[in-house]
Amino acid sequence: MNILLKSAKIIDDYSPFNNSTKDILIKNGKVQEIGDNLSASNLKVISFKNLHVSCGWFDSSVSFGDPGYEERETFNNGLLVSGYSGYTHIAYNTNTDPKPESKADISHLIEESSFFPTKLYPKARISLSNNRNNLTPLREMHSAGAICFSNYKNPISNPNLLKLALQYSSDFDAIIESFPLDYNLANNGLMNEGLINTTIGITGIPKIAEEIQIARDIEILRYYGGRLHIPNISSKGSVALIKKAKKDKLCLSCSVSIQNLCFTDEKLNDFNTSAKLLPPLRDKNDMISLRKALLDGTIDMVTSDHSPINIELKDIEFDLAHFGSIGLENTFGALLSIYDTNQVISILNRGKELFGIPNSKIDIGSNADFTLFEPTSIKTVSNEDTKSTSKNNIFVGYKTIGSVYGIISNEKIVLNS
């Protein structure tokens, strides 16, 4: 793979070329030269309007459906969409059929995805599907390449199971992911408990259902040790709990979904099933708190929480519709509607070190693991422009900023046409 990027503005705090506009010559997957007016023969020249380049982005929570729910999104289309969206690394959720519960399952996922520019890092189940109080073979799956252990959006209701998982995984320094929801307190709720749900007559999920689970998990972590990741927090109270735990030097990380940074529960006034999410959209004070916490580092990373759902499970009555929205294609543009370019690129590269993913800087001799983008154009999201197979998209009608040209990674390239 021999490529020449022309007049690319480099956005990389760790690069000696940061904030400079240069040509970048890539040969055999490595940066050979960075300079002005470069030229070479027998290579692909890439030149885009207002071209910017950063280290490749990471998303810590992506679902497709493959295997088992290929009608939602296949590996082939999902990984191409990831590349079109700017992601060179994604952590793949465990909501498949069969669920990844063995070394063979993890090896299969890695093999199936190995031919794409975007690298897929599979998560593995914490507990067995047929016995949720028994651990899966964590060590074996970790050695096979599992990036962390997660039951996706099924909370660990048994505190002893979380204790055992944290203790056992500590021996090989792995991350346990615990979704923050107490199902008993949630009581089959469908959206945030507050003014909006009362007005429209929909059962609500109180914030305490999230916060009490986080408080419990933090105390188990404090007592037994280990590494804990809390995905997709949604409330101001959750931010406060995590901030205190980090101040106490616990080995704790967390993420927030792009949907909870951009929307509030007012989005559900018209019973929009694409806005039926888990965790639910909260109120404006929660959204503001989440935005601030992402900037100050209390929240470690933002995720698209990409959740494709086939139309017959979304375009139905609100109470029957499945939770979830796609988000890969709109995360970058939505973040740019909130933060400046340098902040957005920093946010999209967070989490790599935490999950053990190499992050090479843009420098001569480094591996080419790049996202190509421009940060100024404005567009309104429509399903007609959506490349994902499923169209359950909360961002339809939302104005985003910037666009992604593609990625260069894994000695391959994918570009938006």
CORLIN-V510849 format. One line per field, one symbol per residue. phi: phi as a letter, one per 20 degrees, with the letter a starting at -180 (. if undefined). psi: psi as a letter, one per 40 degrees, with the letter a starting at -180 (. if undefined). burial: 1 if it has 9 or more other ideal C-beta (glycine too) atoms within 8 Angstrom, else 0. A space follows every 50 residues. Layout:
BEGIN
phi->???
psi->???
burial->???
END
This chain:
BEGIN
phi->.dccedldfedageefdgmddbecedclncfebcadlfbadlbeedccfl fcccffeccebccdqeeocfffaeggfffffgfgeoedbcedfeecbfef cbgfffffffffdfedfeeedfecfecffebfedfffgfffffepffacb eledfefeffffgffffffffclddddcfebefffflmfdbferfffffe mdfddffffeffffffffffffedmoccddelfccfffgffffffffemf eccbccefffedcdfffegdlfffeeccfffdefffgffffffffengef bdcflfcfcfffdcebggfefffpbfbgfdfgffffedcegfffffffdf nffgemefcfeebfnefeccddbcdcfcbdfcffeeeffedfdfegneed dnbdeqccallcbccff
psi->hhihhhfhhhghdeheeheihiihhhhfeihdihaifiiiifihhhhihf hihiiiihheghicehidfdddhiddddddddddeehehihhiegihiih eiddddddddddeeeidhhhhiiiidiidegeehiigddddddeehdahi fbfhigdhddddddddddeddffihhhhhghhddddffieahhaddddde fhhihidddddddddddddddddeaahhhhifieiddddddddddddefi ghiiiiiddeddiiedeedefhdeehihiihaiddddddddddddeedhd iiidfhghhideedgaideeiiiiiiedeedddddeediidddddddeei ddddefhigiigiheiihgihhiifdihihhiddeheidifghdehehhi iiihdaihiffiihih.
burial->11111101111100101100011111101110110001000010010000 11111111111111110011011110111111111111111111010111 11101110110010011111111111111000001111111101111111 11101100001111111111000111111111001100111111011001 01111111111111111101110101111111111111101110110001 01111111111111101100011111101111100110111011000111 11111111111001000100100111111111111110001011111111 11011010111110010111111110001010000101110111110101 11111111110111000
END
